[in-house]
Amino acid sequence: MDGYSHQSRFLNKAALLEADLGGIKAVILNHGHPDNFLGLVELLKLIGKERDKGVSLDLHPDVFLERRTNNPSIGPPVTMPSLDEGILIEAGVFPIKSKRTLQIANSFIHTT
C-alpha cells in the first residue's frame, strides 16, 4: 500500500469523526513499521499548514532502521519501506530523537 492510500484512508476517517487535525500538537513514533508512518509526511504538512507552524515529531532514533519481514514459507526476507529522515526535513518537520521515556498527557502516558 502506498503512502497516498494510507493518507487518504486516515483523512477520510478523520473527516467522518469530525476530528480537528489542526489541534494536533505533536506526533510520537516509537517504532518504524510502515503502517505507523505511511502518509505521515503529508499529514504533518497538512497540520502545519492549518496551524501555520510545524508540529513536533518525537521519535525513537531506531524508527529509521531498515526493516525486513521474514516468512520462510514464502521465500527470502523482504525489505519493507523505511522512514526517510531527509523527507521529513524537506517537509519542514524536524524530528526530535530520543531513547528516553517520554511522558505525555500530564504524565499519564509514558512511551519509549
Sequence and secondary structure as in RCSB ss.txt:
>XXXX:A:sequence
MDGYSHQSRFLNKAALLEADLGGIKAVILNHGHPDNFLGLVELLKLIGKERDKGVSLDLHPDVFLERRTNNPSIG
PPVTMPSLDEGILIEAGVFPIKSKRTLQIANSFIHTT
>XXXX:A:secstr
  HHHHHHHHHHHHHHTT  GGG  EEEESS  HHHHTTHHHHHHHHHHHHTS  EEEE GGGGS EEE  TTT 
S EEE    HHHHHHTT   EE  S EEETTTTEEE 
